[in-house]
Structures are given as structure tokens and as C-alpha cells.
Amino acid sequence: MNFRHIARCMWVACLLASCAVNVPQGTPSGTPPGVTVDLIPNGRYARRQYRPMRPTYITIHATENFARGCGAYAHAQMLKTGSLKGRHNAIGYIGWHFTVDDRSIYQSMPTNERGEHADYDGQGNRSSIGIEMCENRGNDRARTLDKTARLAAWLMKQYNIPLSHVVPHQHWLMVRHDDHRNLGHKNCPHFLMEHGRPGAKWQAFLNKIAAYRRAL
């Protein structure tokens, strides 16, 4: 995910993040441990239509948002207030399920509802849980990767998703909804790709997920 096109929203989100308080953690059935549930309002923005989904994939992203303070809470607020527009998708907003930084994880959409984070009308959006890893200045990448791996392992167990269905955003071919323009495969998450494709770094990340899954 690349947020350069929504730079005007950053200041609002970062201000929110700077005065963040501890949001009470929701405890619905199936909530991953350590996750703060702060959902987009039902019927609004990326949830303006109810679009049920049975998750069979997990898609891993990186925000490419390097502004200080724009961690998981800030991105959750962007989603919750409809700041992230999706000009070329079917619903008009961008939406994903979890955002992870080195200290916290926020859930913005139920895992049984379709997001708009991977490939417009393709299988990535129709069948995958979207996880965004934060890259804000001061964020610890190793800790973020570790928290993401633990979350992915828990989701694998919860929904019987095999490791082969944990994929980078790069996995999905992006064809826009409105004009059907083929955007190809995105280099995302860029710091786990090698020359735009999964390689040794991605495999090491999968190995970490597999180890956490075996321990559950």
C-alpha cells in the first residue's frame, strides 16, 4: 500500500496518534490476542456495503508511510474516518483488516467482511485478510515483523489457512475496477521482496510464521 496520494490526511491522523489513549480492547469471539478492536463504523466508508467473506488467504502489505507518529493507531483512525479514498475500486474507499506496528495491532474490519486492499475485484480482496505493517519513522521493523508473524499464525489456525496461502501483496494481479487498467503486480511489502518478487527474505518471514503456527 502506498499512501503518498493521501498526504493531506497524514497530518490529521498523526495529530490523533500524538494524543492517543488506550482504546478498550473488544472481546468478540475470535479476536486475536493483543489486538485492539476499533472497527470502521458499520455501514460507513469501507464498510458502507455488507460484503461477506470466507477468508482463505492472508495478504501481507507494508504502508510505505514513513511519517513519524503514523503507526497502527493513526492508520486505524484514517480507516475509521474514511480518509483513505479508493478512486478506482468498487466501493470508493480503501479498507483492510489489521494494522501492525512495533507496539500495537489494531483491527479495523471484521475478518468475515471483504476489504479493499489487494487487487480491486480479484481473489485477493474477495478471499483474503489484509494485514498492513507500519513503516513510520522510529518504528522497529524487526518487532513489527515478529508481531505480524504471530498474528498471521493465529489467523491461520483460526481459519484453517495453509502457509501457502499467506502471500505478499505482490502475489495479486491488480486490475482496476472502473477502467480495467492492468497495474501489474505491486512490489509490496517492498522490504521483503527481491527485485519485485518473493525471495529469501520472504521465505525467512514464512519460516517465522510457520514456527509460531506450530507452537499454537
C-alpha positions as CSV (number, residue, x, y, z in Angstrom):
1,M,0.0,0.0,0.0
2,N,1.4,3.4,-0.9
3,F,-0.1,6.4,0.9
4,R,1.7,9.2,-0.9
5,H,-1.5,10.1,-2.7
6,I,-3.3,10.8,0.7
7,A,-0.6,13.1,2.2
8,R,-3.3,15.6,3.2
9,C,-4.8,13.0,5.5
10,M,-1.5,12.3,7.3
11,W,-1.5,15.4,9.5
12,V,-4.9,14.6,10.9
13,A,-4.0,11.0,11.6
14,C,-0.7,12.0,13.1
15,L,-2.3,14.5,15.4
16,L,-4.8,11.8,16.5
17,A,-1.9,9.5,17.1
18,S,0.0,12.1,19.2
19,C,-2.9,12.2,21.7
20,A,-3.8,8.6,21.5
21,V,-5.3,7.0,24.5
22,N,-5.7,3.3,25.3
23,V,-8.8,2.2,23.4
24,P,-10.7,-0.5,25.3
25,Q,-10.0,-3.8,23.7
26,G,-13.0,-5.5,22.2
27,T,-13.5,-9.1,23.1
28,P,-15.8,-10.6,20.4
29,S,-15.4,-14.3,19.7
30,G,-12.4,-14.9,17.5
31,T,-10.4,-11.8,18.4
32,P,-6.7,-12.4,18.1
33,P,-4.7,-11.9,21.4
34,G,-3.2,-8.5,21.9
35,V,-5.4,-6.8,19.3
36,T,-7.3,-3.6,19.9
37,V,-10.6,-3.8,18.0
38,D,-11.5,-0.3,16.7
39,L,-13.7,-1.0,13.7
40,I,-14.8,1.2,10.9
41,P,-18.5,2.0,11.7
42,N,-20.9,-0.5,10.2
43,G,-22.4,1.0,7.0
44,R,-19.7,3.7,6.6
45,Y,-16.7,4.1,4.4
46,A,-15.0,0.7,3.5
47,R,-18.0,-1.0,5.3
48,R,-20.6,1.0,3.5
49,Q,-21.9,-2.2,2.0
50,Y,-22.1,-5.5,3.8
51,R,-19.9,-7.8,1.7
52,P,-19.4,-11.2,3.5
53,M,-16.2,-13.1,3.0
54,R,-14.9,-16.5,4.0
55,P,-11.1,-16.0,4.4
56,T,-8.9,-18.5,2.7
57,Y,-5.8,-16.3,2.2
58,I,-3.8,-13.8,4.3
59,T,-2.2,-10.9,2.4
60,I,0.7,-9.0,3.8
61,H,1.3,-5.4,3.0
62,A,3.6,-2.5,4.0
63,T,2.2,1.0,4.4
64,E,5.1,2.9,2.8
65,N,4.1,5.7,5.1
66,F,7.3,6.9,6.8
67,A,6.0,9.9,8.7
68,R,6.8,9.9,12.4
69,G,3.8,9.0,14.6
70,C,1.9,7.3,11.7
71,G,1.8,3.9,13.3
72,A,-1.1,1.4,13.7
73,Y,-3.4,3.7,15.7
74,A,-3.0,6.5,13.1
75,H,-3.8,4.2,10.2
76,A,-6.8,2.8,12.1
77,Q,-8.1,6.3,12.5
78,M,-7.7,7.0,8.8
79,L,-9.8,4.0,8.1
80,K,-12.4,4.8,10.7
81,T,-12.9,8.3,9.5
82,G,-13.0,7.5,5.8
83,S,-9.8,9.4,5.0
84,L,-8.5,6.7,2.6
85,K,-10.4,7.0,-0.7
86,G,-10.3,4.4,-3.3
87,R,-11.0,6.3,-6.5
88,H,-10.8,3.3,-8.8
89,N,-12.3,0.5,-6.7
90,A,-15.9,-0.7,-6.4
91,I,-16.7,1.0,-3.0
92,G,-14.8,4.3,-3.1
93,Y,-12.7,3.6,0.0
94,I,-9.6,1.6,0.9
95,G,-10.0,-0.9,3.8
96,W,-8.0,-3.7,5.3
97,H,-8.4,-5.8,8.5
98,F,-5.3,-5.3,10.7
99,T,-2.5,-2.7,11.1
100,V,0.6,-3.7,13.0
101,D,3.5,-1.6,14.4
102,D,6.2,-2.4,16.9
103,R,3.9,-1.8,19.9
104,S,0.3,-2.5,18.9
105,I,-2.1,-4.1,16.5
106,Y,-5.4,-2.6,15.5
107,Q,-8.3,-4.3,13.9
108,S,-10.4,-2.1,11.6
109,M,-12.7,-4.7,9.8
110,P,-14.2,-8.0,10.8
111,T,-12.4,-10.9,9.3
112,N,-15.6,-12.2,7.7
113,E,-16.0,-9.0,5.6
114,R,-14.3,-8.2,2.4
115,G,-11.7,-5.4,2.3
116,E,-10.3,-3.3,-0.5
117,H,-6.5,-3.7,-0.1
118,A,-5.1,-6.1,-2.7
119,D,-6.5,-6.3,-6.3
120,Y,-9.8,-4.5,-6.8
121,D,-12.3,-7.1,-7.9
122,G,-9.9,-10.1,-7.7
123,Q,-9.5,-13.0,-5.4
124,G,-7.1,-11.1,-3.1
125,N,-9.9,-8.8,-2.0
126,R,-12.6,-11.4,-2.2
127,S,-10.9,-14.0,-0.1
128,S,-8.0,-12.6,1.9
129,I,-7.5,-10.9,5.3
130,G,-5.3,-7.8,4.8
131,I,-2.5,-7.0,7.2
132,E,-0.6,-3.7,6.9
133,M,2.8,-3.4,8.5
134,C,3.8,0.1,9.6
135,E,7.0,1.8,8.5
136,N,6.8,5.1,10.4
137,R,10.0,6.8,11.5
138,G,11.1,5.3,14.8
139,N,9.2,2.1,14.4
140,D,11.1,-1.1,15.0
141,R,10.8,-3.2,11.8
142,A,12.0,-6.4,13.4
143,R,9.4,-6.2,16.2
144,T,6.7,-5.3,13.6
145,L,7.6,-8.4,11.5
146,D,7.5,-10.6,14.6
147,K,4.1,-9.3,15.7
148,T,2.8,-9.7,12.2
149,A,4.1,-13.3,12.1
150,R,2.4,-14.1,15.3
151,L,-0.9,-12.6,14.1
152,A,-0.7,-14.4,10.8
153,A,-0.1,-17.7,12.6
154,W,-3.1,-17.2,14.9
155,L,-5.3,-16.4,11.8
156,M,-4.0,-19.5,10.0
157,K,-5.1,-21.6,12.9
158,Q,-8.4,-19.8,13.4
159,Y,-9.5,-20.1,9.7
160,N,-7.5,-23.3,8.7
161,I,-5.4,-21.3,6.2
162,P,-2.3,-23.1,5.0
163,L,1.1,-21.4,4.9
164,S,1.0,-21.5,1.1
165,H,-2.0,-19.1,1.3
166,V,0.0,-16.5,3.2
167,V,1.1,-14.2,0.4
168,P,2.6,-10.8,-0.2
169,H,0.5,-8.1,-1.9
170,Q,2.8,-8.7,-4.9
171,H,1.0,-12.1,-5.4
172,W,-2.1,-10.5,-6.8
173,L,-2.6,-9.0,-10.2
174,M,-4.1,-5.5,-9.9
175,V,-6.7,-4.7,-12.5
176,R,-8.7,-1.5,-11.6
177,H,-12.5,-1.8,-11.2
178,D,-13.6,1.3,-13.1
179,D,-11.4,1.4,-16.2
180,H,-10.0,-2.2,-16.1
181,R,-6.4,-0.8,-16.3
182,N,-3.9,-3.5,-15.6
183,L,-1.4,-2.3,-13.0
184,G,0.5,-5.5,-12.8
185,H,2.0,-6.8,-9.6
186,K,3.0,-4.4,-6.9
187,N,6.4,-4.6,-5.2
188,C,4.8,-5.0,-1.7
189,P,5.8,-5.4,1.0
190,H,8.9,-3.9,-0.6
191,F,11.4,-4.7,2.2
192,L,10.5,-8.4,1.9
193,M,10.7,-8.6,-1.9
194,E,13.8,-9.1,-4.0
195,H,13.7,-7.4,-7.4
196,G,10.0,-7.2,-7.1
197,R,9.4,-10.8,-6.3
198,P,9.4,-13.1,-3.2
199,G,12.9,-14.5,-2.4
200,A,15.0,-15.4,0.6
201,K,13.7,-12.6,2.8
202,W,10.1,-13.6,2.2
203,Q,10.9,-17.2,2.8
204,A,12.5,-16.3,6.2
205,F,9.3,-14.5,7.1
206,L,7.2,-17.5,6.2
207,N,9.5,-19.7,8.3
208,K,8.9,-17.4,11.3
209,I,5.1,-17.7,10.8
210,A,5.4,-21.5,10.5
211,A,7.3,-21.7,13.7
212,Y,4.6,-19.7,15.6
213,R,1.9,-21.8,14.0
214,R,3.5,-25.0,15.2
215,A,3.6,-23.6,18.7
216,L,-0.1,-22.9,18.9
